[in-house]
Amino acid sequence: MKITVMTADEQILNLDVDPNESVENVKALLEVETSVPIQQQQILFNGNEVNNSQKLSAIGVKDDDLLMMTVSRAAGAGAGASSGSANDLSFNTDGSAINPGAFQQHFRRDSNLMGQLFQNDPELAQVILGNDLNKIQEILRLRHRQRDQLRRQKEEEMALLYADPFDVEAQKKIEAAIRQKGIDENWEAALEHNPEGFARVVMLYVDMEVNGVPMKAFVDSGAQSTIISKTCAERLGLLRLLDQRYKGVAHGVGQTEILGRIHVAPIKIGNIFYPCSFLVLDSPNMEFLFGLDMLRKHQCIIDLKENVLRVGGGEVSVPFLQEKDIPSRYLDEEKYSKEASSSGVPPPVVTSGSNNSSQGGASGGDRSKDSEFESKVAKLVELGFERQAVIQALQLFNGNEEQAAGFLFG
């Protein structure tokens, strides 16, 4: 059954106890929670003090009943003077036990008490069953700090209740306390109704073959281009096809050098081969990313209900890998892939590394503006876009080369 105990300092404790539990064992649990020795505790039920040997059921305690705990300093001092074992179960000012061995044996000897401790503080119960007395002391000190923090919070809340309503600083603190309470309630609701929101989300990987070599491909619909690292391309025998005319820089969450482009290579998804092009990046932390360009080209569908990637409008379906099937080094790659892709940010902009001649027919400031504009046009034309489309894109974005390139690539 569940009982509520109110301490002398108005601390509310909820305990799950057996109806036939003795009052002494309840005091032992309260000693752990409050650091008040058993000898100094007085338990009151319906205004009457109850003896240690009495059972809860015998004195009429029922489910959800309230008990009061007061502290008798004189009784504690007397008990300490008459019995050395009483001091063994007392606590230091930092919350640690004076005699951790005696404290441990006190709980171990009573199976009912250990059962109650497992329900109220399973971490401390596990440590008591172990052989590390230092760990017991650490847990007891931690609980003491937690109780002190809770007590201070309650004292601050009480102080705010009686604060001057015209005090601006007090009102700010009340506002902050109300806001924090809303955050805590939202967090508790999420723990209860949406616990999976606190779990790790594993990114989407599928098995593929690239140029005949098995690979685990990171599927990222937020990445503009399909990407492969230089070391991976070399291992797959594709580096000989690298077209360095497409050198540049990929701008995303970070900035990574583009070494060039591999225009076409076979990838095998399921039992079917598909042509694929790659940007080759100087990024040793990321091997192979299957981006939006190939997802669009091959009409792929990311089916999260069935947890599969459908390719070719559904002619091939391959399952996304479970976390246990993904090597740990691939999981580390997820954060690096964002530096080479555009997930969550504007599309990466490829800035050509080739030299371009500028043209201009005006003089002074107009000539410099025209030269700059023609330079941007030339760079984007080198990427394979028609001159008229490039000019329109640059005009659409007021000469912003990066936004125009993103528009053209998209």
LINLIN-V483900 format. One record per backbone hydrogen bond with DSSP energy under -0.5 kcal/mol. CO is the residue of the C=O (numbers start at 1). NH is the residue of the N-H. If there is no record, write none. Layout:
BEGIN
co:CO nh:NH
co:CO nh:NH
END
This chain:
BEGIN
co:1 nh:17
co:2 nh:64
co:3 nh:15
co:4 nh:67
co:5 nh:7
co:5 nh:13
co:6 nh:69
co:7 nh:10
co:11 nh:7
co:11 nh:13
co:13 nh:5
co:13 nh:15
co:15 nh:3
co:15 nh:17
co:18 nh:21
co:19 nh:57
co:21 nh:56
co:22 nh:26
co:23 nh:27
co:24 nh:28
co:25 nh:29
co:26 nh:30
co:27 nh:31
co:28 nh:32
co:29 nh:33
co:30 nh:34
co:31 nh:35
co:35 nh:37
co:37 nh:40
co:37 nh:41
co:38 nh:41
co:40 nh:72
co:42 nh:44
co:42 nh:70
co:43 nh:50
co:44 nh:68
co:45 nh:48
co:48 nh:45
co:51 nh:54
co:52 nh:24
co:54 nh:23
co:55 nh:59
co:56 nh:61
co:57 nh:60
co:62 nh:65
co:65 nh:4
co:67 nh:6
co:68 nh:44
co:70 nh:42
co:71 nh:73
co:72 nh:76
co:73 nh:77
co:74 nh:78
co:75 nh:79
co:76 nh:80
co:77 nh:81
co:78 nh:82
co:79 nh:83
co:83 nh:87
co:84 nh:88
co:85 nh:89
co:86 nh:89
co:87 nh:90
co:88 nh:99
co:90 nh:98
co:92 nh:95
co:96 nh:92
co:97 nh:100
co:99 nh:103
co:100 nh:104
co:101 nh:105
co:102 nh:106
co:103 nh:107
co:104 nh:108
co:105 nh:109
co:107 nh:110
co:109 nh:111
co:110 nh:114
co:111 nh:115
co:112 nh:116
co:113 nh:117
co:114 nh:118
co:115 nh:119
co:116 nh:120
co:117 nh:121
co:121 nh:125
co:122 nh:126
co:123 nh:127
co:124 nh:128
co:125 nh:129
co:126 nh:130
co:127 nh:130
co:131 nh:133
co:132 nh:136
co:133 nh:137
co:134 nh:138
co:135 nh:139
co:136 nh:140
co:137 nh:141
co:138 nh:142
co:139 nh:143
co:140 nh:144
co:141 nh:145
co:142 nh:146
co:143 nh:147
co:144 nh:148
co:145 nh:149
co:146 nh:150
co:147 nh:151
co:148 nh:152
co:149 nh:153
co:150 nh:154
co:151 nh:155
co:152 nh:156
co:153 nh:157
co:154 nh:158
co:155 nh:159
co:156 nh:160
co:157 nh:161
co:158 nh:162
co:160 nh:163
co:164 nh:167
co:166 nh:168
co:167 nh:171
co:168 nh:172
co:169 nh:173
co:170 nh:174
co:171 nh:175
co:172 nh:176
co:173 nh:177
co:174 nh:178
co:175 nh:179
co:176 nh:180
co:177 nh:181
co:178 nh:182
co:179 nh:183
co:180 nh:184
co:181 nh:185
co:182 nh:186
co:183 nh:187
co:184 nh:188
co:185 nh:189
co:186 nh:190
co:187 nh:191
co:188 nh:192
co:189 nh:193
co:190 nh:194
co:194 nh:197
co:195 nh:198
co:196 nh:199
co:200 nh:202
co:203 nh:205
co:204 nh:219
co:205 nh:321
co:206 nh:217
co:208 nh:215
co:209 nh:211
co:209 nh:268
co:210 nh:213
co:213 nh:210
co:215 nh:208
co:215 nh:217
co:217 nh:206
co:217 nh:219
co:218 nh:220
co:218 nh:290
co:220 nh:223
co:223 nh:292
co:224 nh:293
co:226 nh:279
co:227 nh:289
co:228 nh:281
co:229 nh:233
co:230 nh:234
co:231 nh:235
co:232 nh:236
co:233 nh:238
co:233 nh:239
co:234 nh:237
co:238 nh:241
co:239 nh:242
co:242 nh:244
co:243 nh:246
co:243 nh:261
co:244 nh:247
co:247 nh:353
co:248 nh:258
co:249 nh:251
co:249 nh:351
co:250 nh:252
co:250 nh:256
co:254 nh:252
co:256 nh:250
co:257 nh:259
co:257 nh:282
co:258 nh:248
co:260 nh:280
co:261 nh:243
co:261 nh:263
co:262 nh:278
co:265 nh:276
co:266 nh:211
co:267 nh:269
co:267 nh:274
co:268 nh:209
co:268 nh:270
co:269 nh:272
co:272 nh:269
co:274 nh:267
co:276 nh:265
co:278 nh:262
co:279 nh:228
co:279 nh:281
co:280 nh:259
co:280 nh:260
co:281 nh:230
co:281 nh:283
co:283 nh:286
co:287 nh:229
co:288 nh:218
co:289 nh:227
co:289 nh:291
co:290 nh:220
co:291 nh:295
co:292 nh:296
co:293 nh:297
co:294 nh:298
co:295 nh:300
co:296 nh:299
co:298 nh:312
co:298 nh:313
co:299 nh:313
co:301 nh:303
co:301 nh:310
co:302 nh:304
co:303 nh:307
co:303 nh:308
co:307 nh:320
co:308 nh:303
co:308 nh:310
co:309 nh:318
co:310 nh:301
co:311 nh:314
co:311 nh:315
co:311 nh:316
co:316 nh:311
co:318 nh:309
co:322 nh:325
co:323 nh:326
co:325 nh:327
co:327 nh:330
co:327 nh:331
co:328 nh:332
co:329 nh:333
co:330 nh:334
co:331 nh:334
co:332 nh:335
co:332 nh:336
co:333 nh:337
co:334 nh:338
co:335 nh:339
co:336 nh:339
co:336 nh:340
co:337 nh:340
co:337 nh:341
co:338 nh:253
co:339 nh:254
co:341 nh:253
co:342 nh:345
co:348 nh:350
co:349 nh:351
co:350 nh:352
co:363 nh:366
co:363 nh:367
co:364 nh:368
co:365 nh:369
co:366 nh:370
co:367 nh:371
co:368 nh:372
co:369 nh:373
co:370 nh:374
co:371 nh:375
co:372 nh:376
co:373 nh:377
co:374 nh:378
co:375 nh:379
co:376 nh:380
co:377 nh:381
co:378 nh:382
co:379 nh:383
co:380 nh:383
co:380 nh:385
co:381 nh:384
co:386 nh:390
co:387 nh:391
co:388 nh:392
co:389 nh:393
co:390 nh:394
co:391 nh:395
co:392 nh:396
co:393 nh:397
co:394 nh:399
co:395 nh:398
co:397 nh:400
co:399 nh:401
co:400 nh:404
co:401 nh:405
co:402 nh:406
co:403 nh:407
co:404 nh:408
co:405 nh:409
co:406 nh:410
END
